[in-house]
Amino acid sequence: DAGVIQSPRHEVTEMGQEVTLRCKPISGHDYLFWYRQTMMRGLELLIYFNNNVPIDDSGMPEDRFSAKMPNASFSTLKIQPSEPRDSAVYFCASSILGGRRGTDTQYFGPGTRLTVL
Amino acid sequence: DQQVKQNSPSLSVQEGRISILNCDYTNSMFDYFLWYKKYPAEGPTFLISISSIKDKNEDGRFTVFLNKSAKHLSLHIVPSQPGDSAVYFCAASGLKTSYDKVIFGPGTSLSVIP
């Protein structure tokens, strides 16, 4: 399997623009997670899906952030409008179950480095 | 407030010596703990885990120790190798407690000096 695929790998945009990050989870994984990594807060869980349904979006920072999972093989994280403080590395991860134990861990993509000028 | 804390942002160790990475948690709902390792420009990968019914789990050069009463765990790497240089994330979840999320700490950057 190719693993979790994220695109783009790097995104540079200007404040106020819409940004869309994309993720293809590992086939057969029922859970999909979006994380944001910053120096100050480390790895934050933004939202996660189970069988394409959003389960917990309490980590989404503001209404400017939205995430969708239209099918089992694709998810998007959208920021509209983007702000400089959104600059971070965004990771997508997937797991068979909840990714909460050693026998069922989360598999992370390579991340998208977002820079908002 | 962070529920999983890694108070050392960075650590430098000489090759061949022991590396000890620490992690503290505050939520008593956590009963399962994982360590992930992250190289630059890559996503984190799972390294080792421990359930709260144990106080130690070993996998080759990596050993995780859990002190439930202190809500503290540590990852020991012996002997440390230059290839171990990475960011290490401590993570916690609830299985029996049904705490359904995995919460990650901020990470500790380990540098192993040849």
Chai-1 contact restraints between the chains, C-beta under 6 A:
chainA,res_idxA,chainB,res_idxB,connection_type,confidence,min_distance_angstrom,max_distance_angstrom,comment,restraint_id
A,G42,B,P106,contact,1.0,0.0,6.0,A-B,restraint_1
A,G42,B,G107,contact,1.0,0.0,6.0,A-B,restraint_2
A,L43,B,F89,contact,1.0,0.0,6.0,A-B,restraint_3
A,L43,B,F104,contact,1.0,0.0,6.0,A-B,restraint_4
A,F91,B,G43,contact,1.0,0.0,6.0,A-B,restraint_5
A,G99,B,V102,contact,1.0,0.0,6.0,A-B,restraint_6
A,R100,B,S93,contact,1.0,0.0,6.0,A-B,restraint_7
A,R100,B,L95,contact,1.0,0.0,6.0,A-B,restraint_8
A,R100,B,V102,contact,1.0,0.0,6.0,A-B,restraint_9
A,R101,B,Y32,contact,1.0,0.0,6.0,A-B,restraint_10
A,G102,B,S49,contact,1.0,0.0,6.0,A-B,restraint_11
A,T105,B,F46,contact,1.0,0.0,6.0,A-B,restraint_12
A,F108,B,G43,contact,1.0,0.0,6.0,A-B,restraint_13
A,F108,B,P44,contact,1.0,0.0,6.0,A-B,restraint_14
A,G109,B,G43,contact,1.0,0.0,6.0,A-B,restraint_15
A,P110,B,E42,contact,1.0,0.0,6.0,A-B,restraint_16
A,P110,B,G43,contact,1.0,0.0,6.0,A-B,restraint_17
A,G111,B,G43,contact,1.0,0.0,6.0,A-B,restraint_18
